[in-house]
């Protein structure tokens, strides 16, 4: 089974009705045929984005909690051992955030397809020889 790295932008499109994207739909379908991975930061990013959505009135607290429960049911593995040094090097090389570099580092390390809506991260992945979903 092939590997897939999901970033927060793709995953959030599953949770927020007004943020749909073809790449997010495709990534959702790939969960059945790929081993899906995320760095630990993904869990923080997901919760923060849902909290912001609550504060902006896009979601109720109940809806936010339901979406977190639904996420927990998905077959997504959390990377237990990120290479922070490699991620920092990638962030410097490509001018991306350290957070985004964690996704790229993971995709490189496990030879995975990367699912992202982030243009800068997608560009960096392509330079590194990583396939990006939707491209």
Secondary structure, DSSP 8 states (H G I E B T S, - for coil): -EEEEE-HHHHHHHH-TT---HHHHHHHHHTTTEEEEE-THHHHHHHHHHHHHHHTTSS-HHHHHHHHHHHHHS-EEE-S---HHHHHHHHHHHT--HHHHHHHHHHHHHTEEEE---HHHHHHHHHTT--BTT-
